[in-house]
């Protein structure tokens, strides 16, 4: 049992690594994509919105397969390693989802606040970082929390290209007549998501002074 728990814990560590790497790259990239989708340059805005539509409209599983196998099948070249391909697929996918959350939060701020900042002589960057940003954070905390929790569960999809994540590890013991490891995988996810739920609840409470 100890050996099995060690293997399950090691596999879940990979899920955690994928989770944090995805957030590390997709959160800032999502903001860049959001600005692109709101750009005054119509061609750029159109390209970005089309890209976001394609990514959000196709399954993450399909994107994983395309990024890992695509280069070799289409161009006959050596593509990314398994884990690298998973990270790239997750970052692109979640950056597009985060971009829509960012865009919704930014566009929900009344235009009058931008105008008031301009009257006070503030630059656009000052208005965004000193007036708008914290209000945007307040408004996107809940949807961001939902996406974080979804990401934790989506890390299981990495098994589609042979990544030894926790569900893959737990399921491997069914062939040996052991079913209980799958219950432990559920416990890992529940604890992780429970911690995220508590953290986001505290963050939302801390930002309650921004209303409207």
Secondary structure, 3 states (H helix, E strand, C coil): CHHHHHHHHHHHHHHHHHHHHHHHHHHHHHHHHHHHHCCCCHHHHHHHHHHHHHHHHCCHHHHHHHHHHHHHHHHCCCCCCHHHHHHHHHHHHHHHHHHHHHHHHHHCCCHHHHHHHHHCCCCHHHHHHHHHHHHHHHHHHHHHHHHHHHHHHHHHHHHHHCCCCHHHHHHHCHHHCCCHHHHHHHHHHHHHHHHHHHHHHHHHHHCCCCCC
